Amino acid sequence: MLAARTGTVGGKSADESLKLRKQSVLSLGSRDRALKSSAEASKEGRARAGPPQQRARRLALLRELEMNWYLRLCELSHEYTIAYTTGMPHRNLGKSGLRVSCLGLGTWVTFGGQISDEVAEQLMTIAYESGVNLFDTAEVYAAGKAEVILGNILKKKDWRRSSLVITTKLYWGGKAETERGLSRKHIIEEIVRAMTHVINQGMAMYWGTSRWSAMEIMEAYSVARQFNMIPPVCEQAEYHLFQREKVEVQLPELYHKIGVGAMTWSPLACGIISGKYGNGVPESSRASLKCYQWLKEKIISEEGRKQQGKLKDLSPIAERLGCTLPQLAVAWCLRNEGVSSVLLGSSNPEQLIENLGAIQVLPKMTSHIVNEIDNILGNKPYSKKDYRS
């Protein structure tokens, strides 16, 4: 999947082997199955007047019945599925039919920069064997090296391409004026038309946006509908304990109006929530790097010290739930059902394994726990509408 990003921070295009593939389960159905689905759809249509919770339960049941039917058709059992064997939940990306693992692996800073190619391969292997099917990169990461490393690892591991979802982002390309931006020269044509062309050519299956405003996303959707083109399916947005407004207020409205989902990044706020900066900036940390001076300044600022204080107040909750603070923070992001997937960034296997453990914490995120966290943070954004279903 391609994501068009606004001018914030590229390199070379992704390896040709990163073309997405998708197979429709429904296309395998028999005539009887089609008739049954039609009858069930009619019932669903009549039930739409009911409460949203009932509709959600019916849709979940239909999805489960469809999965069981497909497994029987292929002479497989439910225990065969990756979601069952790994315990990794999967969610739809927005209102598209694409199923993504609720935790994904990002490559920002790490691949081609902070870690070696060997460690990168270890991280991808751990993620894949843990049920992660979503891997995110961008042309700007390590001046294009991150995309190359990701592609080389996929080629070496020889994982089924159909089992993976690879996302990359465009904007900052090369040094020349014609090698960056979202112009026709850089990505064939202007944004929406360009993405439609890329998908029609089979180079990607979906496209989304990264760091776009709600107004810009809505405009792209309107243009797509007006000229019979393909609209975006998701927005990549920063989301963590200290950054909530966009994902909790703006994106839910877009989801319910036009089906755009949320793929979030930086659940640990560039490491701030990891706890490593409680007593300053360690030499081996990201904030110690020259190109991340802005992060160091943010950590040592008055606001940064206040955030560290709130993290200390959250520690007892993590202890009560039997998890670490990073696991609590990631699970807190996942408790938002409007989030399709949370992208993790790790510099070593131990860190990744710890963060993946957030899946075990998710069932413990009750409304009481969430309210307790909100009371400590004191930053819950106000929304006029409640879109929970």
KAWOKA-V576286 format. One line per field, one symbol per residue. ss: DSSP state (~ for helix, > for strand, _ for the rest). psi: psi as a letter, one per 30 degrees, with the letter a starting at -180 (. if undefined). burial: # if it has 9 or more other C-alpha atoms within 8 Angstrom, else .. Layout:
BEGIN
ss: ???
psi: ???
burial: ???
END
This chain:
BEGIN
ss: _>>>>__________~~~______~~~~__~~~~~~~~~~~~~~~~~~~__~~~~~~~~~~~~~~~~~~~~~~____~~~_~~~~~___>>>______>>>_>>>>___~~~~~__~~~~~~~~~~~~~____>>>____~~~~~~~~~~~~~~~~~___~~~_>>>>>>______~~~____~~~~___~~~~~~~~~~______>>>>___~~~~~~~~~~~~~_______>>>>>_>__>_~~~~~~~~~~~~~~__>>>>>______~~~___________~~~_~~~~~~~~~~~_~~~~~~~~~~~~~~~~~~~~___~~~~~~~~~~____>>>>>>____~~~~~~~~_~~~~~____~~~~~~~~~~~____________
psi: kkkkllje.ablllkffgkkkkkkeffflleeeeeeeeeeeeeeefffflleeeeeeeeeeeeeeeeeeeeeeghlleffkeeeefgjkklkjbglgkkkkfklklgkedkgdflleeeeeeeeeeeefggkfkkkalffjhhfeeeeeeeeeeeefhlkefgljkklkkdjcaflegglahleeeheakdeeeeeeeeffgflfllaljhlleeeeeeeeeeeeeghakllflkkkkkafgjfeeefeeeeeeefeggklkjllhfghhfeffffgfhajlegleffkefheeeeeeefleeeeeeeeeeeffeeeeeefhlleeeeeeeeeffjffjekkkkkkfleeeeeeefffeffeffileeeeeeeeeeeggklkkfkjgk.
burial: #####....###.#...###........#....#.........#..........##.#.........#.###.........###.###.######....#############..###.######.###.######################.##.........###########....######.##.########.##..###########.#..##.##.###...##############.#.###########..###################...#.....##...##.##.###...##.##.##..##..##...############....###########.#########.##..#...##..##.##............
END
